[in-house]
Each structure stands twice: as C-alpha cells, then as structure tokens.
Amino acid sequence: MNEQLTIAMPKGRIFTEAVELLRSAGFDLPPEFDDSRKLIIDVEEENFRFILAKPMDVATYVEHGVADLGIAGKDVLLEEERDVYELLDLKISGCYLAVAGLLDTKMNDVAPKIATKYPNIAAAYFREQGEQVEIIKLNGSIELAPLIGLADRIVDIVSTGRTLKENGLVEYETITNVTSRLIVNPVSYRIKDEQISELVKKLNEVI
C-alpha cells in the first residue's frame, strides 16, 4: 500500500489551474473539491491529502516536511529561497515580475524608494543594475505607493497589466517571467520516490 502524499496548494487562480491539470493527468478529484472551504482535504481514492495555504506559505510547508509536495509560483521560490527541490515547470498561471511607476517620472537620485512585497527579488535586481535603493515592504495594494508619494517605483507581479493601467502606472522593466512549479521536500523525495516519480510522469504527459 502506497503511503499518502501530502500536497500544499495555494488558494486562488493557481489552485483552479492546478486542479484542472491534475484531472487532465488522470487523477480523480471529486467535484466538491473545487468549492470546499476546508483547509485540509483528503482524496482517499488517490491517496492524496491537500493542504490549502496562502501562496507565500506553500514553500515553507514543503521545506518543513508537513507537505511532501507543493505547487508554488516561481516568484515565491525566488523570494523565499527555501530548501526544496523544483521538479517541474507546470506552465500554469503565467505572469511576470516588473518594475512600474508613474508615467514620465525619473527615479529620485538620492536613495530612490522601491515598494514591493518581494524585497529580496527587488534588492537583488537593483543591485545587479548597480543602483542603490531603499526597499519598502508592503503586503498589498502596491500600486498605491507611487500615487501617494511613498515610493518612486514598485516591483510587482503583472498578469494582464490592467491594474497598473487603471492606477495610471506604466511598466519600466521586466525582471523575470513567472509560472507555477511543482516542488518537493528533499526527504520526501527519497522516501516516497516511486509515488512522486509516478505523479511527475503523469503530469509531464499533459503539460
């Protein structure tokens, strides 16, 4: 009898697309799975347990071994730098990280301020550009920062660009493209290698 695989999934858009992908790969996930309010869902037919988490927390659960596997955006993996293996680019929830700000504005010459919920990515990017900046960490409504004079620029995820446009902001640079990845806990990868390899094989066939 195979041991149960615990998979951490982010709520929201990635969850919906990942469930679709798992179903395409032949996994039997019940219809009520999509609308469940539960945070832990057992799918006994497939020997899966799903933990539903905030996107930024998925890699933490996998690193600490409370989940064997997780589905996380590349943005989270770059920002969090957790001790996990990246197994597969699932090619879902495509978007990108960009630098944006108000139209026709220059960055302040003296300690320009960058608002973001990705302080590590932003700091590394501007360091590579040879620019010294002050990073201001925000958790939401990043677009507000330039409008109220809190920051010269923001670093944020862009999928359609509509939110930027609606707030009168423009993109200045693209930092990196982002898709969702299947990640694994290093210990689980050794102990449950057969089940994990089987899951990866099935997913690979439909990506």
N, C-alpha and C positions, 0 to 999 in steps of 0.2 A: 504493500500500500504506500503510495506516494505521500510524503509529508505535505502539509498545507503551505501554499505560497502566499505570503502577505505582501500586498502591493499598495503603496501610498499613491493616491491620485489627487491632483489639485482640483478644487471646485471650479466651476465656470466653463469657459469655452474649451479649454484643453480636455476637461473631463468628457464633455459631449463628443468631441472628435476622437478621443482615445477609446471610448466605449464602442463607437462605430467601427473603429479599426480592429478591436478585439473580436467583435462579432463577425467582421469580414474574414478574419483569420480562423473562423470556425468555433470560437468559444461561445458557449451557451450562457448568455447573461439574461436573466429574466426581465420582462418588460418593465416591471415596477422599479427596477434598478435605477432607471433614469430619473425618477421623480422622488426617490427616497430622501427623507430628511435625516436619516440616520448618519452617524459619523463612522460607524463600522458596519460593513455589510458582508455577510458570509454567502458565498455561492458554492454550496456543497457539491453540486454536480461537477464542477470544475476543480474542486479543492482549492479555491481561492478565498482569501479574505482581503477585502478592500478597506483601506483607511482613507477617509476623505479629509483633506487638510488644506490649509492656505498654501498657495503656490510656493511662497518663500520657505515653508517649513518642510516640504517633501524631502529635500536632500538631507535635512537634519535627521528625520525619522530613519532614512536609509542608512546614514552614517552610523547611527547609534544601534542599528540592528533590530529596531522594533518593526521595521518593514524590510523584507528581503529585497524588494524591487521598488522602483518609483518611476513616475513619469514627471519630468521637470523640464521647464524651458531652459535653453542654453544661457539665457540672461541670468537665471538663478544660479546655475552652475558656475558661471564666470564670477558672479558677485560673491557667492558663499564659499567657494573653494573647499568643498567638503571632501572627506576621504571616501570617495565612492568611485566605481568604475562606470564609464559610459559605454553601454553595449551597442546601442542602435540609435541612429537618427530616424525618428518615426515620421519625419517630414510632414508633421501636422502643426496647426496654429502658427503659420509663418508670419513673421513680423520683423522689425529691426530696431536697433538702438540708434538714436540720432541726437545730435546737438541742435537745439532750436532756440529761437529768441524772437524779439520784436523785429519787424521789417526795418532794414536800413539802419541798424544800430551797431556800433562798434563796441567791443568789449572794453571795459574800464582798463586803462593802462596800469593803474595801481591796484594790485590784488583783486582781479576780477572774481566775481562770485558765481558759482555754479550750483543750482538747486537740483536735487535728484534723489530718487530712492535707491540709486545704485552708486554709493560713494566710492567703492573700490574700483569699479569699472571706470567711472568718471575720472578719478585721480590718476589711474594708470594711463588713460587715453591722453589727458592733457600733459602728463609727464613726457609721454612719447613725442608730443608736439613741441616739447621744450617750453611749455607755458606753466608758470606758477599760478595756481588758482586757489581760491578758498572754496571748499566744498560745504554746502549746507544740505544736511539730510532732511528730506521731507518724506512723509508716508503716503500722501495722496494729494490730488489736485495740484500737481507740479506746475501746470500751465499758469497758475495764479502768480507764481514767483516773479516773472518779469513784469507782469501787469501792475503789481503793487510796489515795484522797486526793490524787491528782496534780492533779486539776482539778475546778472547780465544775460545768462544763458541757462537753459535746462538740459539735462540729459534724461531722455525718457524713451519708453517703448512706443513705436509708431506702427499701427497696422494699416489704417486707411488714410491717416493724416487729417481726418475730419475735425477731430478735437482741436488740433493745432490751429487749423483754418478758422474755426468758429471763435477762437480766442485771439485772432489777429496775429498768430505766431507763424514763423516760417522756419523751415529746416535749413541749417547751415552745413552740417556734415553728417554723413552716415558712419557710425562706429563699427557695427557688425550686424550680420543677419542672424536671426534667431528662429529656431524651430524646437519642437519638443523632443526630448531624448529619453530612452529607457536606461535607467541607472540601476546599479546593483550594489549591495553590501559585499565587500570583499570576502568575508567569512561565509556568507550565504552562497556565494558563487562557488566556493569549494565544496560545501556540504550538500548543496542541492543542485549540483551542476547539471544532472540529467534533465530534471524538470525545467530548469532555466533555459538550457540549450534547446529543448523542445519548443518552449514558448517563443524564443528568439527565431527559431526556424520557421514557425508558422507565421509570425509577424513579417518576417523577411519576404515571404511569398506574396504578401498583399501590399507591401509598401511601394 
